[in-house]
Amino acid sequence: MALHQSLLTHGGDFQLFVLGQDPATVNALGATGLPHLHSHSVAELIGNHPALAAAQQDRTPVEFQATCTPWLLRYLLPQIPAGELLSYVTSAAYFYNSPQVIYDEIGSTSVAFTPPHPTLGAEPHITWVSVRHDASGLECARQWAEASLAEEFTPTRLDGDSGPKFFKAWRVRHPATRMITHPGAGVSPANLAERALSLTGQALFARGQSVIFYDFGDLASLGHQLYDSGLQRHGVAPDTLLREHVYRPYLRQLSSSKEVEPDILPPRRDDDPRCGAILTGLLARAGAAENDRADALRALEKNRADARQVITDVLAKQVALDGYTREVELERDQQRQAHFDTKQKLLAFHEDLVRNVAYIKTLHAKADMVQNAAVDREAYIAKLNEQLARQQSGGSGPDLGEFQQALEPHIRDLRRVLVAKYHPRLLPSILWLASLGIAVEVLSSPPELAGAPRGPVHFWAESLWEWLGGINSLFNEQGYQLANADVGAGIAQGTVRSGWDHYQRFGQREGRTTGAPHFRAGLADADAVLFDSADAGPIVPCLFGRLQPHQRLFISSCFNPATVWLPPETARTIVIGDLLTCPQPPRVWIGPCLPSALPVSHRAAPGPDQIYPALPTQQALWPKISVVTVSFNQGAYLEETLRSVLDQNYPNLEYIVVDGGSTAGSVEIIRKYSDRLAWWVSEKDEGQSQALNKGFAKSTGTLLTWLNSDDRLAPGSLFTVAQQFLLHDPDLVAGRCARVTDREPQPHHVHRSVLTFGQLQPLPLTELLDLDRCWLQGWFFHQPEVFFHRRIFERAGGQLREDLYYSMDYDLWVRMAKAGATILPLPEILAIFREHGKQKTGGAHVPYLPELRAVNAAHRPPSDPSTA
């Protein structure tokens, strides 16, 4: 009743639910007719939760009362409106101020509670628990209730031991659970020393903040309006502040007499006549307690004697059992060793068999290659003999007409041919293709040829790798939508999957502009690739994972020896002389489907199964890629970021989004795509590094990267990265990165590292640590373009440093380099980095430099003079 009265004064709009442990209490509460008070009976609670019936039978009343606490919360929580809080407070609480400050601290958290504090003779207990009517709150109430029925539950007061232990475990499982820190919540004799009560006017303060409620759980009535406060048992003296401003207001609520002023021991007056009467009662109570104690000691001694005898008997049996157990274990170990030896022999036999089978397969493959090469050589020799016979009979060698006649069936559908590297033996083919109006681009051309186009032929000085690394290979999703308004409208309405999807399936056949003036797809622009067999060494690695199914290969000097390095199952035909053609590239060389920058009406449009293949062309499964996006109040860019990942439709994607408790519409955007996310959360964190560690801890992918909520992945990048990891198995892959200014559709710069494209190489530690001459000069990579294997992430520590605000990525790259990481630089543009005024590393003062230099110095060896 005192609790109810204090809530009427300070609680505002409240509803107080009380569980009566006996019918008399329930009836008495119902008869009061007090406002906002709702009484419930144990019978009602058991009727809704029959599992409590057994607990009522085998637990003491105090134990059962503690058991009912979480079950009452579980019973009432679904009855309040969704999203609202239901708070448990101990019945011995008394409010001195409004609890609104506690609710302000709780905020939107699903579960909150005051710190547990010790009670004499009992485990720590909690005075306040708030549970919200949402999924987390309902699950917490359910688990707490079920835990209270556990056999080891042995409470010694109302709250018992399960409450503190349960909520400590709940905080580990659900970090969003909040511990209420307001010093004025749950003040009690047990924590008075650290709460430092003070008085200003008539207001009570704890550590300078208002006292909200006090827990009088240690208070005991001695009769005659005198009470034992329990303060002395906690080493606290009942001074004037405690007596007059804490206990007296509460005791007046409890008092049934208006004539005798209630007081606590020792009373304010030394000659208080009530002390004598109470002393007689206390002495009688102490005598009875001493008798009970003596009886308990005698019973305890008897139990000890019985226990000692039982222990003696058990030890004797244990000695005999240990001897038998040792014999059994010895025999078991002998059998296990024999089994292990047999298993090792079988494994050795199996390994030998596997090696032999693999070796035989290798011999078969080499034999097939040699046989194919022999067939091709025989055909070539036959052709030479035929030409020799014609010459001996007065004829001449093969002329341009014969060359045209032999090559014509293989080039009918060609519009554009890429010569991967200039070679003099290719000139007849180049000239003849040009004579038919076929566009020919020749790479690695001699200086005297390189320059402006010569008719349909364009000679480039760059090598194939340099050419791929110099073109704008970014399919600009934003630019395509701006250039084709109907596509943008279709995407907004959900009828078009993405610009990348629309262009490949329809746009390139319709001759639509890509929206990027200088877009080049690279190898995908060509209908055929031509090179000399002598140059296969540097060229073939570049073709791996980049060719398209429709492309032909033309290889001159094919007996030098083309048919050895071509996969044996590749279809091939000798066109004329030593010029070989493959109507399709080897299957294992084919990469992800890429759009062409040029019209392709002469080719069939790819279907969804080609654009988003369920399996790679190699005999493998697509590796799982885990992408983590961290966000805080960047809703203006967030949806573009999410779609840049999700719209790629990579079949083995694990996308995780960690939001730092944004309030600017970000959560609504995340919820819009939540069915396509592996996991997401929006809660306050300690910064970007902690959020990333939280995301990576939830990830299970083989390949990892993170993408900030203002950056984007380039279309098709996930397939490209996965294909290169399958082909080369590096620790890291880094491509190129397009830089855009805020919402500008076109990049103003495309960054690339100085590392050699296509070459698997160690991540260079020395250059990484050379901050001024290498890292700050842009030698390396931007973070969004880097993907890394889980094995190197774990070797480098498995997490980012949470004390770093700017340079956590640089620190990770250095740790990976120290762990022996290998990196494969790619010429493809893999990511889009957005520059805007609110990004952390922006601004004229370069705020990240001091931290970057500190990280760099920490990684340098002590003997390095540059650390001085």
C-alpha angles and dihedrals in degrees: 000000000000090000090051092049092051090050091051087056100041109008101082113199102003142150118210117206116195128188111212113210094204136028093249092059092047092049093046092051092047092051094056093072089207116169120254091011120126121181124201129188130227089238089058091049093048090047090060095038110032091180087080093064094077091047090053090056100049102034133075118250091257091049092047091048089056090046091055095055098081092036090057089052091048090049096048101037097077089050096063123076116280113269096022126118128246111199128197116208126179114259090235091063123115123191121225096173140015115292090218091105088060091052090048089055092048092053112164094339115132098217129025135163142172118256111273114249129197123260121200111264093004143075119269114282138199122237099193133032124173121193122183123219096247136099095280094044094049091048091049092050090049095049093044091051093049091047090055089063093056115123094238091059105117109160121186097193140017098290097038126192099291096072100064094036092047095049092045088056091043090056089056093050094040114030090190090074107110129217108214107236102182104126092215094061116094100359110179140158088270094062104028092109095060096036092060100206117215137174128229110181102315095329123106120222133190114202088341096310129099118273106242102185139348126217111227093182092126093054115114128183116234095184129250090070092293121125138193104229095193089227094123092056088062094046094254122136115221097239126180094271093055095041099045104029104030110027104027095059090050096043091052088059089052096043119106092189125075093189103055117059110226117235142174130238125304090036121227091248120058091211096050102150092214092072095073094054091046092047092060091052093046092051091051090049092049091050092052090047091052091052090050089049093052091050090049092051092051090049090047092052091051090049090051092053091049090047092051090054091048090049091051091052092045092049091053091051090045092055091054091045092049091055091051091045092053090053091049092046092049091053091044092050090051091051091045092051091050090049091048092050091050091047092051091052091049091048090051090050090048093049090050089050093049091049091048092049091048091048092049090050089051090051090049091050092049090047090052091050092049091047092050090047090050092051090050091047091050090051090048092048090049090052091049091048089051091051090046091051091052091049091049091050090052100269127124135240124270112303132199091272092056090047090051093048092051095045099039098085090055099051104042094112097037120120101159131023127191117209101207093203132003116250127167090233088063096058096092090052092045093049094046093048090049091050088061092053094254112148110240125191115194119198129200089026122172115263093252091060102036117097138061119015116275103212109298091346122087118187115204126194092209122096120240092262093047092047092052090047093051103050127085098250094166114120097215106219093187093046092050092052092048091050092046109041094182090059092051090050091049092052091050090051093046096242094110120053097211142318090260090055094045095048095051095046100038117351101068092048090048091051094240120168115252092220092241113097096209102031114148123177094204115216091005090068092066127081091203141013121219127192142144119259091234088066096049093107098071095027106050095060088056091052093052110108094359108077122100125228093245096055124106125213122220116191124183124201086029094172091065076089114284096146091060098060095035110090106259094237092059113115112235142172132195103233100187133328107340097335111120127190132196113202088210131018119253108283093237090056094057116106137188118316109266130188121245121233089216131067112275103186088137091065131067115254115252119248127226091264089060096043092046104026116194090215134026121246089251119080094264144084123260106266116242111258117203114202118188120197119191119197141179122176095328097122090139091070103021100092092053089051094050094047092048087064103033098043091061087074092211103182097223102041125143107191117188124184122195114189120190095222098287120194099190102085096281094121092055090053092049092049089053089064098029094113089063095047124090092214139343138178137181113204139124114279139174096257145293097311094052090047091051092049089050090053096045090049088060094045125100102178127125092221121047140192139148129226122198116227093250095051132072140211116238114249113271093011095123092057091045093051094045092050092052092047089053092049100043108015097217124170092234136019121200125182132174125293127218115216119212131182110240107291098351109133097217125060116242093204139012113212125210132176124242091242116117112264118243095007119119102225141159115272097252109240097184093056092043089057092046092089103175100037099038120011098040090043090063097252093141136041143288114248099243092061094056125094121180139192118250091235093063091042090056093043088054093053103281096250145056123254107263094200091066120089102181112010106048091116094051090049090051094050091051092049089050091050090051088051090058099258121182120212134201112204113209129200093219120104103243104172145022117225115204120213116204139147098260099053117116098239095045129100137076096272095062092225095190096064100086092051092043092053091048091052091046092050092050091056096047118095113257091245093058106111092209090070092064 
